[in-house]
Amino acid sequence: MAKILTHPAAAAALLAALAVSAPATASAAPANTSAAATSCYGGAVTVSYGDAVEFGPYTTTSRCTDINLRMVSGDAEFVWACVKFVRVGECNYWTKVGRSWKTIATDVKDGSKFTMPLGVDLEGASARVQIAF
C-alpha cells in the first residue's frame, strides 16, 4: 500500500529532493554552421547556361550572407561568373567556378538586387548551375 504524505513539511522536502535530482531539460545548443550552410544551399536556384547568359534579377535574403555558385551538370569544365549589383550596374569581378560551391560575393546586405552573368570555358559548352543567395 502506498503512503500518502499529509504533513506539509514532508511533502515540501520530497518535492525539493525531486527537483534537485531531475535532469536539466533545456540547454542552449551551439550554432551549427553545417546546418546554416545546408539551409543556404537548400534555397539555391538552378539555371542552365544557354537558356540565358545573364540570370536574375534576384534579391538576397537572410538565408545566406554570401552569394555562392556551383556547376551541377553539363559538358563545360567550369564557368566564369560575376555578380552585377543592380544599383552599380557592373560586375564585381569574374570568378572561375567548378563543381564545388564557390563564393562569388561576400558579406552581401539582405535585400540587395543582383544579376549573374555567366560564361563557359569553351564556345558551345553547356553548364547547369546552382546559385545560392
Rosetta blueprint (number, residue, H / E / L):
1 M L
2 A L
3 K L
4 I L
5 L L
6 T L
7 H L
8 P H
9 A H
10 A H
11 A H
12 A H
13 A H
14 L H
15 L H
16 A H
17 A H
18 L H
19 A H
20 V H
21 S H
22 A L
23 P L
24 A L
25 T L
26 A L
27 S L
28 A L
29 A L
30 P L
31 A L
32 N L
33 T H
34 S H
35 A H
36 A H
37 A H
38 T H
39 S H
40 C H
41 Y H
42 G H
43 G L
44 A L
45 V E
46 T E
47 V E
48 S E
49 Y E
50 G L
51 D L
52 A E
53 V L
54 E E
55 F E
56 G E
57 P E
58 Y E
59 T E
60 T L
61 T L
62 S L
63 R L
64 C L
65 T L
66 D L
67 I E
68 N E
69 L E
70 R E
71 M E
72 V E
73 S E
74 G L
75 D L
76 A L
77 E L
78 F L
79 V E
80 W E
81 A E
82 C L
83 V L
84 K E
85 F E
86 V L
87 R L
88 V L
89 G L
90 E L
91 C E
92 N L
93 Y L
94 W L
95 T E
96 K E
97 V E
98 G L
99 R L
100 S L
101 W L
102 K E
103 T E
104 I E
105 A E
106 T L
107 D L
108 V L
109 K L
110 D L
111 G L
112 S L
113 K E
114 F E
115 T E
116 M E
117 P E
118 L E
119 G E
120 V E
121 D L
122 L L
123 E L
124 G L
125 A L
126 S L
127 A E
128 R E
129 V E
130 Q E
131 I E
132 A E
133 F L
